[in-house]
Amino acid sequence: MEQSKRELATQAGAIAGLVGGIVIWIYEAAVWVGAQNLMPLAGIPRNATGLVFGKQLQESLGWIAYLVGTGIHFLFSIAWGVLFAWIWPYFRERGYEATFLGLIYAVIAWIVMHAAIMVASDNHPDYFDPVVIIGGFMSHFFFTIPLALIVKRRLG
């Protein structure tokens, strides 16, 4: 990919990642907080802090855990968006639909992210529990489908 195309893809991916990061939080607020009562609404921004660094550090940081968690969340959202935008032209040229690729990308992203979390910390749900797996895939579909559609539109 030549430089200007790489810059355009990077910009498209960053925007798509930000939007995807917001959409997944909306999903988590509606489902994890509203429907399943898994955490309070205020727990969403600081959740990444606990997953990466452990609950003890999350609690010791106080309100700063919200900033750290938000930073982690959107840093990774942008990184996943940029990666998708870089690989999208390869799949587009071969006739793949962005939403189809987004579904596969969601599963890959969930597996990679949660394998990394298992290495980084012992503070995580049971990632072998089918309910956790299905819930994780669902939330990541809400991340990657808008991401894929934005990248498709911006790079179309």
N, C-alpha and C positions, 0 to 999 in steps of 0.2 A: 504494500500500500504506500503510495507516494506521500510526501510530507503534508501537502494540503488536505488530502483525503484522510490522513491519520488525524490531523487537527480537527477536521470536521467530525470525524467519528468520535474523537475524544470529547468534544463539546456535546454532541448528541447523546453520548453515553452518560456524561455527567448529569445532564438535564434529566434524562430518563431515570437514572439512578435516584436522583432527588425525588422525583415524582413517585417512583416505586417505593421509596422509603416512607413517604407520607401515606401512600395507599395501604401499605402493610400495617402501619400504625392505626389507621382507621379501622381496618379489619380486626386487629387485636383489641381495639377499644370496643367494637361491636360484639365480637365473639368471646374473646378471653375474659374481658371485663363484664360486658353486659349480659351475655347469654350463659357463660360458664362460671362466672364469679371466681376466676382463678387468681386474680390480683386486683388491687385498686387501680383506678385510672392513672393515678400519679405514679404507679409502679412501672408503667411502660417505658418512660425515658431512662430510668435508672437500671432497667433490667439487664442491659448489655454490660454494665459495670460489674454486676454480680456474676454474670455468666463467665466473663473473662477473668476477673480478678478475685472472685469469691465473695460470698455474702459478708464476711467479716470486714473486708476492706470497703465494700459498698456501704456498710453501716457506719464505719469510722469516717468516711468522707462527708457524711451528712448531705447537705444540699448540693455539694460539688459533684456527688455521684450522678445527679441529673445532667449536669453539663458533660461529664465524662461519658456517660451512657449515650447521650444524644450525639456526641462527637464520634464515638465508636460506630453507632448505628449508621449515621450518614456517611462516614468515611467508607465503610464497607458497602453501603448501597451504591455510592458513586463508583467504587472500584468494580463492583459486579456490573454496573451499567456500562462502564467504559469497555470492559472485557467483552460484553455482549456486542457492543457497537463495532469492536474490532473484528469479531468473528462473523458478524452478520453478513457482510458482502460475500464471503465464501459460500454460505448456505443459500443466499438469495440467488446467486448465479446458478445454483443447482436445482432451483425451483421449489425450495422449502418455504412454507408459509411461516411468518414471524410468530404467530400465536402458537403453532405447533412446536416450533423450536423453543418458545418461551416455556411451554409445559415441561419439556425435557430439561431445560436450563434450571427450572425451579427445583426439580428433584436433585440435580447435580449440586446446585448451590446449597440446598439443605444438608445434603450428605457432607460436603466439604466443610461448611461452617460448623456443623455439629461435631464432626470428627476433630476439628481444631479446638472447639470448646472442651471436648473430653480430654484433650492433651493439656490445655491451658489450666483447667480447673476441675475440681471434683464437685463443684456446685452446679448441677444441672439435673433436669428430669431424667428418667430412665429412657434413653434413646432407643432401647429395644422394645419398649412398650408400643404395641400397635396403635393405641389411641394417640400417643405422643407423635408417632411417625405420621399418621394421617393428618393430625392437626397441624404439624409442621409443614407437610407438603401443601396443605390447603392455604396456609398463610403465605407461603412462598409463591404459590400461583398468583395470589393477589399482588405480589411484588413484581414478578417477572412478566406477566401478561401486559400490564400498562407499559412497563419498560420496553418490551419488544415492539409494541405498537408505536411508541414514540420514536424509537430508533428507526423502525421501518419508514415512518413518515418523514423524518428528518434526513434520512440517507436515501430516500426513494428517488 
